[in-house]
Amino acid sequence: MRIFGLIGENLEKSFSSKYFQKKFLKEKIMDAQYINLELTDIMELKKLVKKHTFSGLNITMPYKESVIPLLDGLSKEAKEIGAVNTIRFIGNKLIGYNTDYIGFTKSIQTLLESRKKALILGNGGAAKAIKYALRTLNIEYKIVTRRGAFNYVDVTKEILEDYNIIINTTPIGAYPIANSCPKIPYEYLNERHLLFDLTYNPNQTKFLIYGKERNTQTKNGIEMLHIQAEESWNIWNSRVTKYYLICN
């Protein structure tokens, strides 16, 4: 039996295990199982991989960055991004990949139209993949954080007139804190804006609801997750190894 799993915290409402369980049933993949593996410390991964024989792992918050020192290698993209959401086992080596940027790119590119400037809310591991994706799409962006050089109070009417893509990469508004939203001036949004929330639970976050009230275009992260999950599956089952880079 091939074992795949998800490493992270607060996984009881996670997308990945349900997605892969349905996939295995639908496609009659009888030799695989996908399990949630909650860790309180990413250093526990070392013991975990010694105890179990995994065929592949996904990594979610809060470990997309802190897992990197525990790996033997990174794909070119994961090295540039600085965050990993997929681990492939090649022999006794753990190789890190990032499929978040692929999921985001494919999910948003048909919605861009003439929009060329984005605000990224948050600067964690998920935001790193978004920055990489936006660069490949030639989209200029600013990072908005609570303590950074560009703060939420700096998101003014004038800024929103210039930046009409707003991407929420924070857990604000996601389960279990679904009653909150990023603190931006929603009253200045209009039909020119596109709001993209990486969150998928709940399906409609307050961030997206407030955007719809101002007639913005909105999209949640569920399609992105479908795509990145399939990309992870492709990596785990690929025989090609030339695109990974061993870390020294």
C-alpha positions as CSV (number, residue, x, y, z in Angstrom):
1,M,0.0,0.0,0.0
2,R,1.4,3.4,-1.0
3,I,1.0,6.0,1.7
4,F,0.6,9.7,1.0
5,G,-0.2,12.4,3.6
6,L,-0.6,16.0,4.6
7,I,1.7,17.6,7.2
8,G,0.5,20.7,9.1
9,E,-1.7,22.0,11.9
10,N,-5.5,22.1,12.4
11,L,-6.1,19.6,9.6
12,E,-9.6,18.4,10.7
13,K,-11.2,20.6,7.9
14,S,-8.4,20.1,5.4
15,F,-9.2,19.8,1.7
16,S,-6.4,17.4,0.7
17,S,-7.4,14.2,2.4
18,K,-11.0,14.4,1.2
19,Y,-9.9,15.2,-2.4
20,F,-7.5,12.3,-2.6
21,Q,-9.9,9.8,-1.0
22,K,-12.5,10.8,-3.7
23,K,-9.8,10.6,-6.4
24,F,-8.7,7.1,-5.4
25,L,-12.3,5.9,-5.4
26,K,-13.3,7.5,-8.7
27,E,-10.2,6.4,-10.5
28,K,-10.1,3.0,-8.8
29,I,-6.6,3.5,-7.4
30,M,-6.7,0.7,-4.9
31,D,-3.1,0.7,-3.7
32,A,-3.0,4.1,-2.2
33,Q,-4.2,5.9,0.9
34,Y,-3.9,9.6,2.0
35,I,-3.8,10.5,5.7
36,N,-3.6,13.7,7.8
37,L,-0.5,14.0,9.9
38,E,-0.7,16.8,12.5
39,L,2.7,17.9,13.9
40,T,3.2,20.4,16.7
41,D,6.9,20.9,15.5
42,I,8.2,20.3,12.0
43,M,11.3,18.6,13.5
44,E,9.0,15.7,14.2
45,L,9.1,15.0,10.4
46,K,12.5,13.3,10.8
47,K,11.1,10.6,13.1
48,L,7.9,10.3,11.0
49,V,9.7,9.4,7.8
50,K,11.9,6.9,9.6
51,K,8.9,5.2,11.1
52,H,6.8,5.1,7.9
53,T,7.4,4.5,4.2
54,F,5.8,7.4,2.4
55,S,5.3,7.7,-1.3
56,G,4.7,11.5,-1.1
57,L,3.7,14.3,1.2
58,N,1.9,17.6,1.0
59,I,3.0,20.4,3.4
60,T,0.6,23.1,4.6
61,M,0.6,26.0,7.1
62,P,2.6,26.7,9.1
63,Y,5.5,24.5,7.7
64,K,5.9,25.5,4.1
65,E,9.1,27.4,4.8
66,S,10.4,25.7,7.9
67,V,10.4,22.3,6.3
68,I,13.1,23.3,3.8
69,P,16.2,22.7,6.0
70,L,15.0,19.1,6.5
71,L,15.0,18.3,2.8
72,D,17.8,16.9,0.6
73,G,16.8,18.9,-2.5
74,L,14.5,21.4,-4.1
75,S,13.1,21.9,-7.5
76,K,14.2,25.0,-9.4
77,E,10.8,26.7,-8.7
78,A,10.7,25.7,-5.0
79,K,14.2,27.1,-4.5
80,E,13.2,30.4,-6.1
81,I,10.0,30.6,-4.2
82,G,11.4,29.7,-0.9
83,A,8.5,27.5,0.1
84,V,7.5,23.9,-0.4
85,N,4.0,22.3,-0.4
86,T,5.0,18.9,-1.9
87,I,7.6,16.3,-1.0
88,R,8.7,13.5,-3.3
89,F,10.8,10.6,-2.0
90,I,13.5,9.6,-4.4
91,G,15.5,6.7,-2.9
92,N,16.2,7.9,0.6
93,K,16.2,11.5,-0.4
94,L,13.4,14.1,0.3
95,I,12.9,16.5,-2.6
96,G,10.8,19.6,-2.2
97,Y,8.5,21.1,-4.8
98,N,6.0,23.9,-5.0
99,T,2.7,23.4,-6.9
100,D,0.9,26.3,-5.3
101,Y,2.2,28.7,-7.9
102,I,0.9,26.4,-10.7
103,G,-2.6,26.2,-9.2
104,F,-2.8,29.9,-8.6
105,T,-1.5,30.8,-12.1
106,K,-4.0,28.5,-13.9
107,S,-6.8,29.6,-11.7
108,I,-6.4,33.4,-12.1
109,Q,-5.0,34.0,-15.5
110,T,-8.3,33.9,-17.4
111,L,-9.6,36.6,-15.0
112,L,-6.8,39.1,-15.4
113,E,-8.1,40.9,-18.5
114,S,-6.4,44.4,-18.4
115,R,-5.5,44.2,-14.7
116,K,-1.8,44.6,-14.2
117,K,-1.3,45.6,-10.5
118,A,-1.9,43.5,-7.4
119,L,-1.9,43.8,-3.6
120,I,-0.9,40.7,-1.8
121,L,-2.3,40.5,1.7
122,G,0.2,38.6,3.9
123,N,3.8,37.5,3.4
124,G,4.0,33.9,4.5
125,G,4.8,30.7,2.6
126,A,1.6,30.9,0.5
127,A,2.4,34.5,-0.5
128,K,5.8,33.5,-1.7
129,A,4.2,31.2,-4.3
130,I,1.8,34.0,-5.3
131,K,4.7,36.5,-5.8
132,Y,6.5,34.0,-8.1
133,A,3.3,33.4,-10.1
134,L,2.6,37.1,-10.5
135,R,6.2,37.7,-11.8
136,T,5.7,35.0,-14.4
137,L,2.4,36.8,-15.4
138,N,4.1,40.2,-15.5
139,I,1.9,41.6,-12.8
140,E,3.3,44.3,-10.6
141,Y,2.6,43.8,-6.9
142,K,2.9,45.3,-3.4
143,I,3.0,43.2,-0.2
144,V,0.6,44.4,2.5
145,T,1.4,43.2,6.1
146,R,0.6,44.4,9.6
147,R,4.1,45.2,10.5
148,G,5.9,45.7,7.1
149,A,7.0,48.7,5.2
150,F,3.5,48.8,3.4
151,N,0.8,48.4,6.1
152,Y,-2.9,48.0,5.9
153,V,-3.4,51.6,6.8
154,D,-1.4,52.5,3.6
155,V,-4.2,50.9,1.5
156,T,-6.0,54.1,0.6
157,K,-8.6,55.0,-2.0
158,E,-5.7,56.2,-4.3
159,I,-3.9,52.9,-4.0
160,L,-7.1,50.9,-4.8
161,E,-7.6,53.0,-7.8
162,D,-4.2,51.9,-9.1
163,Y,-4.1,48.3,-7.8
164,N,-7.2,46.4,-8.9
165,I,-6.2,42.8,-8.0
166,I,-6.3,42.0,-4.3
167,I,-5.2,38.5,-3.1
168,N,-5.7,37.3,0.4
169,T,-3.0,34.8,1.4
170,T,-3.6,35.1,5.1
171,P,-5.7,32.7,7.2
172,I,-7.9,35.6,8.2
173,G,-11.5,34.6,7.3
174,A,-10.7,30.9,7.1
175,Y,-11.9,28.2,9.5
176,P,-11.8,28.5,12.5
177,I,-11.7,32.3,12.3
178,A,-14.3,32.7,9.6
179,N,-16.0,35.7,11.2
180,S,-13.1,38.1,10.4
181,C,-11.6,39.6,7.2
182,P,-8.5,41.6,6.2
183,K,-8.8,45.2,7.2
184,I,-8.9,47.0,3.9
185,P,-11.3,49.9,2.9
186,Y,-13.9,47.8,1.1
187,E,-16.0,51.0,0.4
188,Y,-13.5,52.0,-2.3
189,L,-13.8,48.8,-4.3
190,N,-15.8,48.6,-7.5
191,E,-16.4,46.4,-10.6
192,R,-12.9,47.1,-11.8
193,H,-11.5,45.0,-8.9
194,L,-10.7,41.3,-8.7
195,L,-10.6,39.7,-5.2
196,F,-9.0,36.3,-4.9
197,D,-9.0,34.5,-1.6
198,L,-6.7,31.5,-1.2
199,T,-9.1,30.2,1.4
200,Y,-11.7,27.6,0.4
201,N,-13.3,27.0,3.8
202,P,-15.7,28.7,4.1
203,N,-16.6,28.8,0.4
204,Q,-17.4,32.5,0.6
205,T,-15.3,34.4,3.1
206,K,-16.2,37.8,4.4
207,F,-13.4,39.2,2.2
208,L,-15.2,37.9,-0.8
209,I,-18.7,38.8,0.5
210,Y,-17.7,42.4,1.0
211,G,-16.2,42.4,-2.4
212,K,-19.4,41.2,-4.0
213,E,-21.3,43.9,-2.2
214,R,-19.2,46.4,-4.1
215,N,-19.7,44.5,-7.5
216,T,-16.1,43.2,-7.7
217,Q,-15.2,40.0,-9.4
218,T,-14.4,37.3,-6.8
219,K,-12.8,33.9,-6.7
220,N,-12.0,31.5,-3.9
221,G,-9.1,29.0,-3.7
222,I,-10.9,25.7,-4.4
223,E,-9.9,25.5,-8.1
224,M,-6.3,26.4,-7.2
225,L,-6.3,23.6,-4.7
226,H,-7.7,21.1,-7.2
227,I,-4.9,22.0,-9.7
228,Q,-2.1,22.0,-7.1
229,A,-3.3,18.6,-5.8
230,E,-3.2,17.1,-9.3
231,E,0.2,18.6,-9.9
232,S,1.4,17.0,-6.6
233,W,0.1,13.6,-7.8
234,N,1.9,14.0,-11.1
235,I,5.2,14.7,-9.3
236,W,4.8,11.7,-7.0
237,N,4.1,9.4,-9.9
238,S,6.6,10.9,-12.4
239,R,9.7,8.9,-13.5
240,V,11.5,12.1,-14.5
241,T,14.1,13.2,-12.0
242,K,16.2,15.7,-14.0
243,Y,14.3,18.7,-12.7
244,Y,15.3,18.6,-9.1
245,L,18.4,20.1,-7.5
246,I,20.2,18.6,-4.6
247,C,20.9,21.1,-1.8
248,N,24.4,21.2,-0.3
